[in-house]
Amino acid sequence: MMDKFRTWAAIIGMTLIGPIILGFFVVCLIRGEFPGRLSALNAADHPILFYPIILALLYGALKCAQISVMFAIGYLRGRSRH
């Protein structure tokens, strides 16, 4: 029974990691700054540097979200055939 819970916890964790990262970078884009130590880099003071960095990070987060969703779909399709 515990193995089943661990398996589902891993599946849910792998499925949520992509959208959580994506949400974080979308919030950074909306706020116009990075939280924490990188708060000196913001859209108001350094737009030429901020927007390419945030767009590259958003692209990476979108790919991570795609991979995590495809993992969940593939896992569930594989489980339904057994």
RODO-2510 file (C-alpha; in nm, 4 decimals, decimal comma):
residues 82
     n   res          X          Y          Z
     1     m     0,0000     0,0000     0,0000
     2     m     0,2836     0,2422     0,0819
     3     d     0,4462     0,1727    -0,2546
     4     k     0,1257     0,2755    -0,4263
     5     f     0,1179     0,6030    -0,2300
     6     r     0,4831     0,6725    -0,3070
     7     t     0,4238     0,6075    -0,6755
     8     w     0,1274     0,8449    -0,6888
     9     a     0,3148     1,1064    -0,4871
    10     a     0,5992     1,0905    -0,7401
    11     i     0,3541     1,1179    -1,0303
    12     i     0,1784     1,4183    -0,8782
    13     g     0,5125     1,5811    -0,7968
    14     m     0,6433     1,5311    -1,1498
    15     t     0,3168     1,6623    -1,2946
    16     l     0,3108     1,9776    -1,0821
    17     i     0,6770     2,0812    -1,1017
    18     g     0,6464     2,2240    -1,4542
    19     p     0,3350     2,4373    -1,3986
    20     i     0,4690     2,5682    -1,0656
    21     i     0,7920     2,6868    -1,2292
    22     l     0,5913     2,8352    -1,5153
    23     g     0,3657     3,0212    -1,2722
    24     f     0,6666     3,1598    -1,0880
    25     f     0,8188     3,3102    -1,4030
    26     v     0,4832     3,4465    -1,5225
    27     v     0,4473     3,6275    -1,1901
    28     c     0,8028     3,7625    -1,2308
    29     l     0,7081     3,8907    -1,5766
    30     i     0,3906     4,0557    -1,4475
    31     r     0,5660     4,2153    -1,1485
    32     g     0,8591     4,3226    -1,3640
    33     e     1,1275     4,1984    -1,1254
    34     f     1,2852     3,8866    -0,9855
    35     p     1,2353     3,8178    -0,6151
    36     g     1,5238     3,7978    -0,3731
    37     r     1,8815     3,8886    -0,4583
    38     l     1,8011     3,9406    -0,8238
    39     s     1,5515     4,2164    -0,7413
    40     a     1,8112     4,4690    -0,8602
    41     l     1,7401     4,3386    -1,2101
    42     n     1,3968     4,4748    -1,2935
    43     a     1,2067     4,5809    -1,6020
    44     a     1,1987     4,9498    -1,5135
    45     d     1,5746     4,9942    -1,4771
    46     h     1,7138     4,7309    -1,7184
    47     p     1,4515     4,6392    -1,9816
    48     i     1,7112     4,5324    -2,2414
    49     l     1,8497     4,2742    -1,9984
    50     f     1,5323     4,1785    -1,8104
    51     y     1,3000     4,0812    -2,0949
    52     p     1,5344     3,8459    -2,2861
    53     i     1,6251     3,6702    -1,9606
    54     i     1,2638     3,6312    -1,8476
    55     l     1,1534     3,5158    -2,1933
    56     a     1,4286     3,2520    -2,2014
    57     l     1,3274     3,1350    -1,8541
    58     l     0,9602     3,1288    -1,9576
    59     y     1,0481     2,9176    -2,2605
    60     g     1,2370     2,6731    -2,0404
    61     a     0,9466     2,6624    -1,7949
    62     l     0,7003     2,5983    -2,0776
    63     k     0,9123     2,3075    -2,1980
    64     c     0,9339     2,1739    -1,8422
    65     a     0,5549     2,1997    -1,8067
    66     q     0,5098     2,0220    -2,1403
    67     i     0,7404     1,7408    -2,0350
    68     s     0,5678     1,6988    -1,6998
    69     v     0,2204     1,6893    -1,8580
    70     m     0,3380     1,4446    -2,1249
    71     f     0,4869     1,2302    -1,8478
    72     a     0,1524     1,2201    -1,6690
    73     i    -0,0403     1,1428    -1,9879
    74     g     0,2047     0,8703    -2,0855
    75     y     0,1971     0,7184    -1,7403
    76     l    -0,1818     0,7161    -1,7235
    77     r    -0,2143     0,5689    -2,0730
    78     g     0,0381     0,2999    -1,9832
    79     r    -0,1478     0,2220    -1,6605
    80     s    -0,4850     0,1900    -1,8362
    81     r    -0,3519    -0,0786    -2,0751
    82     h    -0,2418    -0,3057    -1,7916
***
